[in-house]
Amino acid sequence: MKKFTSTLALLFCTLSLFAQTAEKTYFLMNESRVNDTDIYKKNYPAVRNWWLNATKGITYNMTAHTSETGRTYSMVYLKGEENVGKYVGQRSVLSDKQAIELKSVTDENTANRTMAIQRSLWVQEANVTSILPDFKIENYDFRKIHLFTVPFDKIAEYEKLIEQSNQEDKALGLTYNYIVYRAVDGYPNNTFMLILPEKSRLAYYTHQEERNAKRKGNAKLTELNKKASKLRTIVRIDYLTRVPVN
């Protein structure tokens, strides 16, 4: 309990570094690997419904994904530091409760897992994020993600370049979901995750090709992207497929 309390205190000290007057969006992510993705997908709706009911008013959504690298990604979405604290503060107790109330599901999932769960917390970087007004997680079954680091002393410079790049895209009439999160806990705090949601893999490649065609010949955009690329060190690129919940 003492170790847990210390970890929670450290988490809130870290959160304070990211806190601003506007309410921020967070997600907690569990990464693992499984023997059989069909078992993982079969059991996920029951797990999701249980947690959404147990944390009603705290969490606003949950999603799970399988991926090309063999990882599974489960994400719990929250608004504001207060809800992050409420969720983290009871996560251990609720996990034990779920193990009892969903015993067969929990036992099957545990036996199916081939890698210890890696937990992390991420905060959305609103200044470099563009989200379409009608965006709903459930309507986008495909996601390409980029995990990368930026030197701590270059983060402000990097984000400024991305802001300018996004503005150039908008000037070209390009509007799409470009969602950026930064690690708060579980990864170094200079780790970013870029999420590019699309309704399908085909839609992703089709729209990406269309955007690149419109960008072609734009010297300013080319230079901005070149500078930003030099500041990024790729950790992982992965392709995610959302697990259906109905």
N, C-alpha and C positions, 0 to 999 in steps of 0.2 A: 504493500500500500504506500509506503514511504517513497519507493522508487517511482510509482505511478504518479503520485502527487508532485514530485520533483519534475517529472517529464511534462506534466500538464502545465506547471508553472513556467517551464522553459518555453513551451509552445506559445503561451500567451505573451511572453516577452518578445518572441519572434513575430507574433501577429501584430504587436504594436508598431513594429517597423513598417508594416504594410498598411496600417489603418489610416483612413482619411475620413473626412466628414461624410462622404457618400457611402451608402451601404455597399459592401463588396460581395461578389459572388465567389464561392469556394467549392471545391470538391475534394473529398477524401477518396483516394484510389487504392484498391487492393490488386496487386499483380501476382499471378501464380501460373502454374502449368498443370494440365490434367492429362490423364491417360485417354479419356474418352470424352470428346466435346459434346456428344449427344446426351450423355448423362448430365453434364454441366448445364446444357440448355434446357433439358427436361425439368431439372430441379430449380432453376433460377426463378421462375414466376412465384413459386411458393415462398422462397426466401425473400424476394423483393416485397411481396404483399405483407409478410410478417413484419419486416423492418419498417415499412412505411406506416403500418398501423401502430407499431411500438414507439415510433418517433414522430407521430402526427403533430404538426405545428412547428416542428424543428427542421425536418428535411422537406424539400419540395419536389425532389425527383430522385430516381435511382436508375442506372443503366448497367448492362453488362455486355461485354464484347469478346468474341474470339478473334484471333489474329493470325497473320501469315507467319509470324515468328514462333508460333506455338504458345504464346502467352494468352492468359485470360485477363481481362481488365474489367473490374467492377468499380463503378463510380457513384458516390453519394453526394448530391448537390445541396448546398446550404447558402443562405443569405445572411451575411453579417457575422462578426466575431462572436456575438452572444450565442448564436445557434451552433457555431462550431464548438464552443465550450460546452454547451449542453449535451451535444452529441458525443464528444470525446469523453466527457465525464461519466457517461453511463454505458459506453460501448462494451466494456468488459462484462458488466453485469448482464446486459442484454444478450451478449453472445452466449453466456452460460444458460440463460433462460431459453434462448432459441434452441440450444442443443437438447434441451429437455422436451420442449413443446413440438419441435420438428425433428425428433430423434432419428427416424429412418432416413430422412433427407440429409441431415447433418452427418450421419455415419457414412452414407453413400458418398457424399461430397468429400469427406475427409479421406476415405479410402481411394478415391479417384485422383486426389491431388498428388502431383509428383515434385512440387517445389514449395518450400515454405512461402507463406504470404509475405509480400513486401508492401508495407503500408506507407503512404505519403499523403501530404496535404498541399493543395495548390490554390492560388488566388488568381482571379482573372485580372489581366492587365487591360483595363478599359481603354486607355489612351491609344493602344495599338490593336484593338479588337474592332472588327466590323461584323455586325450580325443583322441579317435581314429581318424586317419587322414581323414577318409571319413565321419566324423560325420556331420549330418545335422539335425537340430531340427525337420524338417518336416517328417523325416524318422523314428522318434521315438515317438510313440503314448502313451507310458506308462512311468511313472516316479514314483519311490519311493523316498520320500524326508524325511530327518531327520533334524529337527530344534533342536539345542542344544546350551548350553552355556559352556564356559570354563573359569575358574577364570582368571582374567586379568594377574596375575603374573605367570600363567602357560601356556599362549598361545604359547610362543616360544617352550617350552618343548613339548606341545601337537603336534604342527606342525612337529617338528623333528621326533616324534614317527610315525606320519602318513607318512612322507617322507620315513622313513626306512621300514615301512610296505609295501608301494607301491613298493619299490625296491625289497623286498622279493617276492612280487607277480610277478613282471617281471622276476625275476630269475626262477620262477616256470613256466614261459611261459604264464602267465595270462595277457591278454590285454583286457581292457574294459573301458567304460566311467565312470569315478569317478570324479565328478565335485563339487568343494567346493567354496562356496561364504561366505563372512563375511559381517555382517550388517554395513552400514555406517550411516544410518538414519532410524528412525521408529522403530527400535529395539535397545536394548543395544549393544554397539560395541563389546561385547564379545560373540555375538550370531552368530552361523554358520549355514549354510544350506548345507547339503550334498545331491546332486541330482544324482540318479542312473537311467539314461534313458535306456529303452529297447523298442524293436519294439512292444512288447505285454506283457501282464501280464504273459502268459505262458512262453514266452522267458525269462523273468526276473527270474522266479523260476527255470526254467531248467538250465540256465547259472549259477545262484547262487549255485545250488546244485553241478554242475560240478566243480566250483571253490573251494567250500568247500572240495570236495573229494580230490583235488590236494593239498590243504593246510593241510590236515589231517596228523598229526605226525610231523609237522614242529614246533619244540619247540621254535625257535627264533620268528617266526611269532605269535605264541600263546602268548608269553610273551609281545611282542610289543602291541598287541591288548588288552591284559589285562590291561596294564599300561595306554593306551589311554582311555579305557573305564572308568577307575576310575576318569579321569579328565573331563568327559562329564556329563552334566545334561540335560536329554532329555526334550525339551519343547513340541515337537509334532512329531509324525510320521504320514505321510499321503501318500495316493496312488492317483496319478493324472492321468487323461485321457485327452489327448490333444483334443481341439475342432477343427474339420476339418475346413479348410478355402476355400475349393473348392468342 
